Amino acid sequence: MNIEINPSTGKVVELFGSTIEFLTSPQDAESDFCILRGTIPDNVQVPIHSHPDTEDFLLFPEN
């Protein structure tokens, strides 16, 4: 796994009012785990969805 911070050229994706940043490359052939940083504003909800990938979450409340 390549642990270089943001090897995907620093691209930040905005999706439904949330911001998503790749911290590891999704194209890393040696790993099936991708680390993202997502920021979801208080007034935004993630729509119900599904996909074949496994998701884990760590929540960090904003102080």
Biopython code that builds the backbone (N, CA, C, O; Angstrom):
import numpy as np
from Bio.PDB.StructureBuilder import StructureBuilder

atoms = [
    (1, "MET", "N", (0.851, -1.183, 0.000)),
    (1, "MET", "CA", (0.000, 0.000, 0.000)),
    (1, "MET", "C", (0.887, 1.233, 0.000)),
    (1, "MET", "O", (1.826, 1.338, 0.789)),
    (2, "ASN", "N", (0.588, 2.139, -0.869)),
    (2, "ASN", "CA", (1.291, 3.416, -0.914)),
    (2, "ASN", "C", (0.650, 4.347, 0.113)),
    (2, "ASN", "O", (-0.526, 4.687, -0.009)),
    (3, "ILE", "N", (1.418, 4.759, 1.122)),
    (3, "ILE", "CA", (0.857, 5.623, 2.165)),
    (3, "ILE", "C", (1.196, 7.097, 1.946)),
    (3, "ILE", "O", (1.003, 7.923, 2.838)),
    (4, "GLU", "N", (1.697, 7.417, 0.766)),
    (4, "GLU", "CA", (1.959, 8.817, 0.427)),
    (4, "GLU", "C", (0.653, 9.602, 0.525)),
    (4, "GLU", "O", (-0.376, 9.186, -0.006)),
    (5, "ILE", "N", (0.708, 10.735, 1.207)),
    (5, "ILE", "CA", (-0.502, 11.539, 1.352)),
    (5, "ILE", "C", (-0.888, 12.145, 0.005)),
    (5, "ILE", "O", (-0.100, 12.833, -0.643)),
    (6, "ASN", "N", (-2.098, 11.870, -0.381)),
    (6, "ASN", "CA", (-2.729, 12.431, -1.572)),
    (6, "ASN", "C", (-1.917, 12.267, -2.857)),
    (6, "ASN", "O", (-1.585, 13.261, -3.503)),
    (7, "PRO", "N", (-1.589, 11.018, -3.240)),
    (7, "PRO", "CA", (-0.860, 10.816, -4.497)),
    (7, "PRO", "C", (-1.723, 11.061, -5.727)),
    (7, "PRO", "O", (-1.229, 10.997, -6.852)),
    (8, "SER", "N", (-3.009, 11.341, -5.523)),
    (8, "SER", "CA", (-3.919, 11.556, -6.655)),
    (8, "SER", "C", (-3.930, 13.026, -7.075)),
    (8, "SER", "O", (-4.975, 13.563, -7.444)),
    (9, "THR", "N", (-2.781, 13.662, -7.018)),
    (9, "THR", "CA", (-2.561, 15.045, -7.466)),
    (9, "THR", "C", (-3.315, 16.092, -6.664)),
    (9, "THR", "O", (-3.550, 17.193, -7.162)),
    (10, "GLY", "N", (-3.693, 15.779, -5.450)),
    (10, "GLY", "CA", (-4.337, 16.766, -4.598)),
    (10, "GLY", "C", (-5.767, 17.076, -4.964)),
    (10, "GLY", "O", (-6.333, 18.052, -4.472)),
    (11, "LYS", "N", (-6.361, 16.272, -5.813)),
    (11, "LYS", "CA", (-7.732, 16.534, -6.253)),
    (11, "LYS", "C", (-8.716, 16.309, -5.119)),
    (11, "LYS", "O", (-8.680, 15.281, -4.443)),
    (12, "VAL", "N", (-9.584, 17.271, -4.921)),
    (12, "VAL", "CA", (-10.659, 17.184, -3.935)),
    (12, "VAL", "C", (-11.970, 17.165, -4.713)),
    (12, "VAL", "O", (-12.195, 18.001, -5.588)),
    (13, "VAL", "N", (-12.822, 16.215, -4.389)),
    (13, "VAL", "CA", (-14.094, 16.048, -5.086)),
    (13, "VAL", "C", (-15.216, 16.566, -4.198)),
    (13, "VAL", "O", (-15.276, 16.232, -3.015)),
    (14, "GLU", "N", (-16.096, 17.371, -4.754)),
    (14, "GLU", "CA", (-17.286, 17.819, -4.027)),
    (14, "GLU", "C", (-18.465, 17.018, -4.543)),
    (14, "GLU", "O", (-18.704, 16.943, -5.748)),
    (15, "LEU", "N", (-19.203, 16.417, -3.609)),
    (15, "LEU", "CA", (-20.293, 15.522, -3.973)),
    (15, "LEU", "C", (-21.454, 15.723, -3.018)),
    (15, "LEU", "O", (-21.318, 15.454, -1.825)),
    (16, "PHE", "N", (-22.580, 16.183, -3.507)),
    (16, "PHE", "CA", (-23.781, 16.409, -2.695)),
    (16, "PHE", "C", (-23.515, 17.337, -1.507)),
    (16, "PHE", "O", (-24.120, 17.161, -0.449)),
    (17, "GLY", "N", (-22.634, 18.311, -1.658)),
    (17, "GLY", "CA", (-22.343, 19.247, -0.582)),
    (17, "GLY", "C", (-21.224, 18.808, 0.338)),
    (17, "GLY", "O", (-20.777, 19.590, 1.178)),
    (18, "SER", "N", (-20.759, 17.572, 0.201)),
    (18, "SER", "CA", (-19.647, 17.051, 1.000)),
    (18, "SER", "C", (-18.356, 17.155, 0.200)),
    (18, "SER", "O", (-18.388, 17.249, -1.027)),
    (19, "THR", "N", (-17.228, 17.140, 0.887)),
    (19, "THR", "CA", (-15.927, 17.181, 0.240)),
    (19, "THR", "C", (-15.203, 15.871, 0.509)),
    (19, "THR", "O", (-15.167, 15.403, 1.647)),
    (20, "ILE", "N", (-14.625, 15.276, -0.532)),
    (20, "ILE", "CA", (-13.928, 14.003, -0.405)),
    (20, "ILE", "C", (-12.529, 14.163, -0.975)),
    (20, "ILE", "O", (-12.355, 14.662, -2.086)),
    (21, "GLU", "N", (-11.531, 13.736, -0.205)),
    (21, "GLU", "CA", (-10.133, 13.828, -0.620)),
    (21, "GLU", "C", (-9.499, 12.449, -0.486)),
    (21, "GLU", "O", (-9.610, 11.819, 0.566)),
    (22, "PHE", "N", (-8.833, 11.969, -1.542)),
    (22, "PHE", "CA", (-8.126, 10.695, -1.483)),
    (22, "PHE", "C", (-6.818, 10.883, -0.726)),
    (22, "PHE", "O", (-6.011, 11.742, -1.083)),
    (23, "LEU", "N", (-6.600, 10.076, 0.327)),
    (23, "LEU", "CA", (-5.333, 10.112, 1.055)),
    (23, "LEU", "C", (-4.411, 8.991, 0.603)),
    (23, "LEU", "O", (-3.196, 9.081, 0.779)),
    (24, "THR", "N", (-4.968, 7.944, 0.028)),
    (24, "THR", "CA", (-4.188, 6.906, -0.643)),
    (24, "THR", "C", (-4.773, 6.740, -2.034)),
    (24, "THR", "O", (-5.936, 7.066, -2.272)),
    (25, "SER", "N", (-3.979, 6.241, -2.933)),
    (25, "SER", "CA", (-4.423, 6.128, -4.315)),
    (25, "SER", "C", (-5.423, 4.993, -4.491)),
    (25, "SER", "O", (-5.159, 3.875, -4.049)),
    (26, "PRO", "N", (-6.562, 5.250, -5.126)),
    (26, "PRO", "CA", (-7.518, 4.173, -5.389)),
    (26, "PRO", "C", (-7.011, 3.201, -6.457)),
    (26, "PRO", "O", (-7.576, 2.120, -6.619)),
    (27, "GLN", "N", (-5.969, 3.563, -7.177)),
    (27, "GLN", "CA", (-5.402, 2.693, -8.207)),
    (27, "GLN", "C", (-4.268, 1.819, -7.683)),
    (27, "GLN", "O", (-3.631, 1.120, -8.472)),
    (28, "ASP", "N", (-3.994, 1.834, -6.381)),
    (28, "ASP", "CA", (-2.912, 1.036, -5.805)),
    (28, "ASP", "C", (-3.246, -0.445, -5.955)),
    (28, "ASP", "O", (-4.136, -0.954, -5.273)),
    (29, "ALA", "N", (-2.538, -1.136, -6.842)),
    (29, "ALA", "CA", (-2.823, -2.551, -7.126)),
    (29, "ALA", "C", (-2.452, -3.472, -5.967)),
    (29, "ALA", "O", (-2.915, -4.611, -5.920)),
    (30, "GLU", "N", (-1.630, -3.005, -5.037)),
    (30, "GLU", "CA", (-1.188, -3.840, -3.923)),
    (30, "GLU", "C", (-2.142, -3.791, -2.741)),
    (30, "GLU", "O", (-1.896, -4.467, -1.742)),
    (31, "SER", "N", (-3.194, -3.040, -2.811)),
    (31, "SER", "CA", (-4.103, -2.897, -1.681)),
    (31, "SER", "C", (-5.549, -2.864, -2.152)),
    (31, "SER", "O", (-5.863, -2.344, -3.222)),
    (32, "ASP", "N", (-6.418, -3.431, -1.329)),
    (32, "ASP", "CA", (-7.846, -3.329, -1.626)),
    (32, "ASP", "C", (-8.514, -2.344, -0.673)),
    (32, "ASP", "O", (-9.735, -2.352, -0.515)),
    (33, "PHE", "N", (-7.704, -1.497, -0.040)),
    (33, "PHE", "CA", (-8.205, -0.535, 0.933)),
    (33, "PHE", "C", (-7.781, 0.860, 0.507)),
    (33, "PHE", "O", (-6.602, 1.095, 0.240)),
    (34, "CYS", "N", (-8.706, 1.767, 0.443)),
    (34, "CYS", "CA", (-8.441, 3.149, 0.053)),
    (34, "CYS", "C", (-8.853, 4.055, 1.209)),
    (34, "CYS", "O", (-9.926, 3.870, 1.784)),
    (35, "ILE", "N", (-8.024, 5.021, 1.553)),
    (35, "ILE", "CA", (-8.329, 5.928, 2.661)),
    (35, "ILE", "C", (-8.744, 7.283, 2.093)),
    (35, "ILE", "O", (-8.042, 7.875, 1.273)),
    (36, "LEU", "N", (-9.897, 7.755, 2.549)),
    (36, "LEU", "CA", (-10.449, 9.035, 2.114)),
    (36, "LEU", "C", (-10.678, 9.923, 3.323)),
    (36, "LEU", "O", (-10.894, 9.435, 4.432)),
    (37, "ARG", "N", (-10.628, 11.218, 3.105)),
    (37, "ARG", "CA", (-11.053, 12.172, 4.131)),
    (37, "ARG", "C", (-12.307, 12.847, 3.590)),
    (37, "ARG", "O", (-12.277, 13.503, 2.548)),
    (38, "GLY", "N", (-13.400, 12.676, 4.309)),
    (38, "GLY", "CA", (-14.656, 13.284, 3.894)),
    (38, "GLY", "C", (-15.117, 14.303, 4.915)),
    (38, "GLY", "O", (-15.053, 14.058, 6.120)),
    (39, "THR", "N", (-15.576, 15.433, 4.442)),
    (39, "THR", "CA", (-16.118, 16.470, 5.312)),
    (39, "THR", "C", (-17.574, 16.684, 4.923)),
    (39, "THR", "O", (-17.887, 17.015, 3.779)),
    (40, "ILE", "N", (-18.459, 16.487, 5.903)),
    (40, "ILE", "CA", (-19.891, 16.619, 5.659)),
    (40, "ILE", "C", (-20.423, 17.747, 6.534)),
    (40, "ILE", "O", (-20.411, 17.623, 7.758)),
    (41, "PRO", "N", (-20.890, 18.844, 5.941)),
    (41, "PRO", "CA", (-21.442, 19.950, 6.729)),
    (41, "PRO", "C", (-22.684, 19.509, 7.516)),
    (41, "PRO", "O", (-23.339, 18.526, 7.166)),
    (42, "ASP", "N", (-22.990, 20.246, 8.574)),
    (42, "ASP", "CA", (-24.131, 19.920, 9.438)),
    (42, "ASP", "C", (-25.447, 19.798, 8.679)),
    (42, "ASP", "O", (-26.278, 18.958, 9.024)),
    (43, "ASN", "N", (-25.648, 20.607, 7.671)),
    (43, "ASN", "CA", (-26.932, 20.630, 6.971)),
    (43, "ASN", "C", (-26.996, 19.680, 5.774)),
    (43, "ASN", "O", (-27.940, 19.750, 4.987)),
    (44, "VAL", "N", (-26.009, 18.796, 5.625)),
    (44, "VAL", "CA", (-25.950, 17.881, 4.482)),
    (44, "VAL", "C", (-26.100, 16.446, 4.967)),
    (44, "VAL", "O", (-25.542, 16.072, 5.999)),
    (45, "GLN", "N", (-26.850, 15.647, 4.225)),
    (45, "GLN", "CA", (-27.005, 14.229, 4.524)),
    (45, "GLN", "C", (-26.538, 13.416, 3.324)),
    (45, "GLN", "O", (-26.748, 13.808, 2.176)),
    (46, "VAL", "N", (-25.905, 12.289, 3.599)),
    (46, "VAL", "CA", (-25.495, 11.380, 2.532)),
    (46, "VAL", "C", (-26.709, 10.539, 2.154)),
    (46, "VAL", "O", (-27.304, 9.899, 3.021)),
    (47, "PRO", "N", (-27.087, 10.528, 0.878)),
    (47, "PRO", "CA", (-28.259, 9.746, 0.481)),
    (47, "PRO", "C", (-28.022, 8.247, 0.683)),
    (47, "PRO", "O", (-26.889, 7.770, 0.608)),
    (48, "ILE", "N", (-29.101, 7.520, 0.939)),
    (48, "ILE", "CA", (-28.996, 6.071, 1.055)),
    (48, "ILE", "C", (-28.480, 5.527, -0.271)),
    (48, "ILE", "O", (-28.984, 5.881, -1.337)),
    (49, "HIS", "N", (-27.474, 4.667, -0.193)),
    (49, "HIS", "CA", (-26.871, 4.115, -1.397)),
    (49, "HIS", "C", (-26.240, 2.767, -1.069)),
    (49, "HIS", "O", (-26.144, 2.385, 0.097)),
    (50, "SER", "N", (-25.818, 2.062, -2.086)),
    (50, "SER", "CA", (-25.095, 0.808, -1.879)),
    (50, "SER", "C", (-24.081, 0.635, -3.000)),
    (50, "SER", "O", (-24.223, 1.191, -4.089)),
    (51, "HIS", "N", (-23.061, -0.149, -2.704)),
    (51, "HIS", "CA", (-22.034, -0.500, -3.673)),
    (51, "HIS", "C", (-21.321, -1.737, -3.151)),
    (51, "HIS", "O", (-21.442, -2.053, -1.967)),
    (52, "PRO", "N", (-20.584, -2.442, -3.992)),
    (52, "PRO", "CA", (-19.963, -3.696, -3.563)),
    (52, "PRO", "C", (-18.759, -3.517, -2.637)),
    (52, "PRO", "O", (-18.300, -4.490, -2.039)),
    (53, "ASP", "N", (-18.246, -2.308, -2.508)),
    (53, "ASP", "CA", (-17.058, -2.072, -1.684)),
    (53, "ASP", "C", (-17.421, -2.031, -0.207)),
    (53, "ASP", "O", (-18.513, -1.599, 0.163)),
    (54, "THR", "N", (-16.498, -2.483, 0.632)),
    (54, "THR", "CA", (-16.668, -2.408, 2.079)),
    (54, "THR", "C", (-16.279, -1.014, 2.546)),
    (54, "THR", "O", (-15.303, -0.445, 2.058)),
    (55, "GLU", "N", (-17.039, -0.460, 3.494)),
    (55, "GLU", "CA", (-16.723, 0.858, 4.049)),
    (55, "GLU", "C", (-16.537, 0.759, 5.555)),
    (55, "GLU", "O", (-17.275, 0.048, 6.237)),
    (56, "ASP", "N", (-15.558, 1.470, 6.059)),
    (56, "ASP", "CA", (-15.352, 1.674, 7.492)),
    (56, "ASP", "C", (-15.277, 3.176, 7.716)),
    (56, "ASP", "O", (-14.821, 3.917, 6.845)),
    (57, "PHE", "N", (-15.725, 3.624, 8.884)),
    (57, "PHE", "CA", (-15.742, 5.054, 9.169)),
    (57, "PHE", "C", (-15.096, 5.348, 10.518)),
    (57, "PHE", "O", (-15.282, 4.601, 11.478)),
    (58, "LEU", "N", (-14.350, 6.422, 10.582)),
    (58, "LEU", "CA", (-13.897, 7.024, 11.835)),
    (58, "LEU", "C", (-14.503, 8.417, 11.845)),
    (58, "LEU", "O", (-14.325, 9.179, 10.895)),
    (59, "LEU", "N", (-15.203, 8.748, 12.890)),
    (59, "LEU", "CA", (-15.869, 10.047, 12.964)),
    (59, "LEU", "C", (-15.111, 10.973, 13.897)),
    (59, "LEU", "O", (-14.790, 10.608, 15.028)),
    (60, "PHE", "N", (-14.830, 12.169, 13.414)),
    (60, "PHE", "CA", (-14.148, 13.186, 14.197)),
    (60, "PHE", "C", (-15.027, 14.423, 14.237)),
    (60, "PHE", "O", (-15.082, 15.165, 13.256)),
    (61, "PRO", "N", (-15.715, 14.665, 15.343)),
    (61, "PRO", "CA", (-16.573, 15.854, 15.406)),
    (61, "PRO", "C", (-15.744, 17.127, 15.365)),
    (61, "PRO", "O", (-14.642, 17.190, 15.910)),
    (62, "GLU", "N", (-16.289, 18.125, 14.720)),
    (62, "GLU", "CA", (-15.618, 19.413, 14.647)),
    (62, "GLU", "C", (-15.853, 20.148, 15.954)),
    (62, "GLU", "O", (-16.980, 20.203, 16.446)),
    (63, "ASN", "N", (-14.803, 20.707, 16.511)),
    (63, "ASN", "CA", (-14.927, 21.429, 17.794)),
    (63, "ASN", "C", (-15.234, 22.880, 17.570)),
    (63, "ASN", "O", (-15.373, 23.637, 18.531)),
]
sb = StructureBuilder()
sb.init_structure("model")
sb.init_model(0)
sb.init_chain("A")
sb.init_seg("    ")
for serial, (resi, resn, name, xyz) in enumerate(atoms, 1):
    if name == "N":
        sb.init_residue(resn, " ", resi, " ")
    sb.init_atom(name, np.array(xyz, "f"), 0.0, 1.0, " ", f" {name:<3s}", serial, name[0])
structure = sb.get_structure()
